[in-house]
Amino acid sequence: MPNPQQPEIRRSERTSVTNEPAPEATDPKKTRAKGHAHGTDKGNRGGGEGGGTPPDQQPPHPD
C-alpha cells in the first residue's frame, strides 16, 4: 500500500511507479446516477392530515 504522505501522489495524482492516474482519481462511483431519496421524502404519495390517535382508540376524558 503506498504511503499517502508521498508528494508524488498528493500533488500530481500520479504514482511514482506508473504514468496512470491513481485509483482515487478515476473513481467510477462519482459519475453514477443518483438513486432514490431516503428519509421523509414520500415522492407522489401526497400529504393529508397528520397522525394522532384514532377517535375509537382515545381514552375517555371527563367533560
WOLIN-V646133 format. One record per residue. SS is DSSP state (H for helix, E for strand, - for the rest). D_LAST is the distance of its C-alpha to the last C-alpha in Angstrom with 1 decimal. Layout:
# WOLIN-V646133
ss->[SS/SS]
d_last->[D_LAST/D_LAST]
This chain:
# WOLIN-V646133
ss->[-/-/-/-/-/-/H/H/H/H/H/H/-/E/-/-/-/-/-/-/E/-/H/H/H/H/-/H/H/H/H/-/-/-/-/-/-/-/-/-/-/-/-/-/-/-/-/-/-/-/-/-/-/-/H/H/H/-/-/-/-/-/-]
d_last->[74.6/75.7/74.8/72.2/73.9/77.1/77.6/79.0/75.7/73.5/75.5/77.1/74.7/77.8/79.0/82.4/83.5/82.9/82.6/79.5/76.1/74.0/71.4/68.6/70.1/70.1/66.6/65.7/62.0/61.7/62.9/60.6/57.9/54.3/52.0/48.4/45.8/43.7/40.1/37.5/39.9/38.8/41.6/40.9/37.7/35.7/32.4/29.2/25.5/25.0/23.8/20.3/18.7/18.9/15.8/17.0/17.4/14.1/12.4/9.2/6.3/3.8/0.0]
